[in-house]
Amino acid sequence: MNLTKQEYKDLTGAVSPKTHKLKNSLLAFLFGGIICTAGEGLYKLFEMTGLREDQVKMAVPVTLITLGALLTGLKIYNRLAKYGGAGTLVPITGFANAIVAPAMEFKSEGHIMGIGAKMFAIAGPVLVFGIASSVIYGIILCLVEVLT
């Protein structure tokens, strides 16, 4: 079958699903706004607990990353992303999802060659260990502050 470029374009246009750009844009705006509003709510919540401003600014992204990773592990985040599109990918929770999702997909290949290797392939070792250490550091710092 020999097709011209125009015939090929017409053929692919006929069988490709139609995108609803306005609807997708509104959903992305809505989902991204909800995530950012949740971040602002966490900011106010951490402020009310008496944390200093620098501690609040650290606690909010650590919490959002942890929630994004947890929701990905529970297979909830990807279902939200199906509807929210770029609105769920752009915020920091999308970053956590980008690291955890490949690890979950390849966990059957083992801890090293499955989970570890796929996490490294997507985000790089510096990002993976940076996030893990920031979560641990944040938890330790919060515990020290609570206990003192």
N, C-alpha and C positions, 0 to 999 in steps of 0.2 A: 504494500500500500504506500503510494507516494503522495504525500500531502504538501501543499504549499504552507507557508507560515501562517497565512490568514485562515486557511481551512483548519489547520491544527488549533489555532486560537479559538475559532468558532466551535470546534468539537469539544475542546476542554471547557470552554465557557458553558456549553450546554449540559455537561455532565457534572460540573463542579457545583457544590452546594452554594447557595447564595448567602452572602454575609450581610448581616444587619448592622451596618456601621454605627448608626445613631444609638440603637439599643445596646450594642456592645460597649460603646463609649460611655453611655450613662451608667451601665452596670459596673464598669471599671471605676468610674468616678465614685459611685456609691460604695463599693467594697473597699476601695482605697481610703475613702473618707471615714468609713467605719473603723478600719484598722488604725488610722491616725487619731481618730477620736478616742479609741480605746487607749492609745498611747498617752494622750493628754489626760485621760481619766486616771491612768496609772501614775502619771506625774503628780496630779493633785492628791491622790491617795497616799503616795510615798511622802509628799510634803506634810500631810496631816499626821503622819507617824512621828514627825519630829526630825527626820533626816535632814542633814545639811544639803544645800543646793547641789554641791558637787557629788554627793552620794545619790541624790535623786536622779541626776543626769546619768549616772552609771547604772542605777537600778532599773530604769525604764527600758533601755535597749536590751539588757541582760534578760529581763522578764519577757519582752516581746520575742526575742530569739528562742528562749526556752519554750514559750507557748507555741511558736511556729514549728519548732522541731517536734514537740509533743503531739500537736494536731496532725502533723505529717505522719508520725509513727502510728497514730490511731486511724489513719486513712480518712481523716476529715478534711484536712487542708486541700487535698487534691480535688475533692468534691466541691469545695467552695471556689477553687480556682476555675473549675469548669464553667461556672456562671460569672464569676468576677473578673476573669481574664487578667489583663495587665494590672488591674487594681489590687490583685493579690500577689503579683510578682514583683512589683516595684518597691513596696515598703520592706523594712528589715525582716519581716516575717517570711517574705518570699526568698530572701537570702538563706534563711535557715532551711526552708523547704528545698532549695536547690542543693543543699548539702545532704540532707537526710533522705530525700526521695531515692537517689541512686543507691545509697547504702541499703535501704529497705528492699529495693528491687533485686539486688544481688546478694542478699544475706544467705541464700542457700549455697553459695559458693564458699562459705566459711567466713570467719572473722577477719583474716588477713587478706586473702585474695578476693573476697567478696566485698564485705563492708568497708574495710580499710582501703583497699585499692580503688574502689569506685568513688569513695569520698575524696581521695587524693586526686583522681583523674578529673573530677569536676571542679573542685574549688581550690585544690592545692593544699599541701601539708601545713603551710603557715596559717591559712584560714581555719582549717579544722582544729588544730591545736590552740590557735588563738581564741576561738569561740569557747572551746571546752575549758580552757584555763580562765577565761573571763567569767564564765558561769561559776566555776569553783571559787574563784577569787571573790566574786560578788556575794556568794553564800557565806563564805568565811568572814568577809567584812561585815555583813549584816549581823551575823552571830556575835562577832566581837563587839559591835556597837550595842547590841541588845543586852549583852552580858555585862557591859561596863557602865 
